[in-house]
């Protein structure tokens, strides 16, 4: 069975939001995309890059980085569940 198709904002839209300083908007796009594609390496890499950027900028780093870490941990824990075949 094919994976569900993503019909929301693109990862490029997340990049634009980051450029505009809308980090929460980018995080939401990544979260929603990963809900359908939990193992997508490109998105996981972008999340890691965003974490580094937030650290460098010192912008809400504690809150956003903790949120991203918790999110990635949750994806990691549920990764097998999402990939399980019936």
C-alpha positions, 0 to 999 in steps of 0.5 A, spaced: 500 500 500 502 506 498 504 511 503 499 517 504 501 523 500 502 530 503 498 535 501 500 541 506 505 546 505 512 543 502 519 543 505 521 549 501 515 553 505 518 551 511 525 553 509 521 560 507 518 560 514 525 559 517 528 565 513 522 569 515 524 567 522 517 563 523 521 557 526 514 555 530 511 555 523 517 551 520 517 546 526 509 545 524 510 543 517 516 538 519 511 535 524 505 534 520 510 532 514 513 526 519 506 524 521 505 521 514 513 520 513 516 518 519 523 516 516 524 521 511 531 523 512 531 529 508 526 532 514 529 529 519 536 532 517 532 539 516 530 539 523 537 537 526 539 543 522 534 548 525 536 546 532 543 548 530 541 554 527 536 556 533 542 554 538 547 559 534 541 565 534 540 564 541 532 565 539 528 561 544 533 556 544 531 552 550 524 552 549 524 550 541 530 545 542 526 541 547 520 541 543 524 539 537 528 533 541 521 531 544 518 531 537 524 527 534 524 522 540 517 521 539 518 519 532 524 515 534 519 511 539 514 510 534 518 509 528 517 501 528 509 502 529 509 507 523 513 502 518 509 496 521 506 492 515 499 489 516 
